[in-house]
Amino acid sequence: MTISPHHCKRTVLFLSTKKFRYPWFTSRNIHVYESDYSAGSVLEIINATNATTLISFLNVNDERYITIHNAFLSACKSSRTCKRLMPSEYCGDIEAFPMRPRYYGSTREPFRQILKNEAGDVEYTLLQCGWFMDYFLPKEKSYMKPVPDEFPINLDEWTVRIRGTGDELQSWTLGREVAKAVVELCAAKEWEPVVYVVGQWGTFNEAVKIMESFYGRPLKKSYTFAEEIRSFVTANLHNEHEYAVQAVMCDEFSIDGATACPKEKTLRQRETYFRNCKFSTIEEVLKRAEEVDFL
């Protein structure tokens, strides 16, 4: 996605490998451009539209991540106007845990190093948010696809799989509030290299109690111990591009406490960048979901 100025307002350009013609886009003044994500293709679009910011939401967990984002960086460096880049991250405390989850260590972390050394006149920031809070919602209430192999609470089966002790610190943020944070960052005069947003910090044991209290019934619990997780990951490092392995790497990510964005820095940046944003708690999101069709 790219942002371009238009009469002092921001116009959103959506880049996709497919040409979408849905009214949802046009009714929101979102212009869709087809691209193969090569540097030349992206550069042509951003030069033609005078875009100023390139934001990636591509969830690619293999070597294509580096190839595509290198192309985005190259396009920005060659562009006349697009000198801001926000790569696809949306992870946790990457400063304390740059290699978690491990498949980020082989995709996001190498590109982070490229940005440090080769960004040139392109300003960038790496936005982190912990888990998306949307996964606490029933699938019929959320635009976000459930990931039951990654997120421990499965509302369809009314189960929870506690990983480790369940007392490891996590952070959660509602997806649409992450989107609002992106908009606020586009308006900011300067970016820090890493920016954090969080709706709520807590543990999964605490989150389960919130869910059970809200819905008035217990979740069926199972447990996967830390030793099992670490042993499986170690034995399958050579298969890290397989989704089943990546799911267990998410378990490791969770038991390491790596999803928890650093609280002091996050709250400081909230004051710097996000004074216009309201970040919700799990309970607030559950209550709101009962009042609307989708959240």
Disulfide bonds with the S-S distance in Angstrom:
none
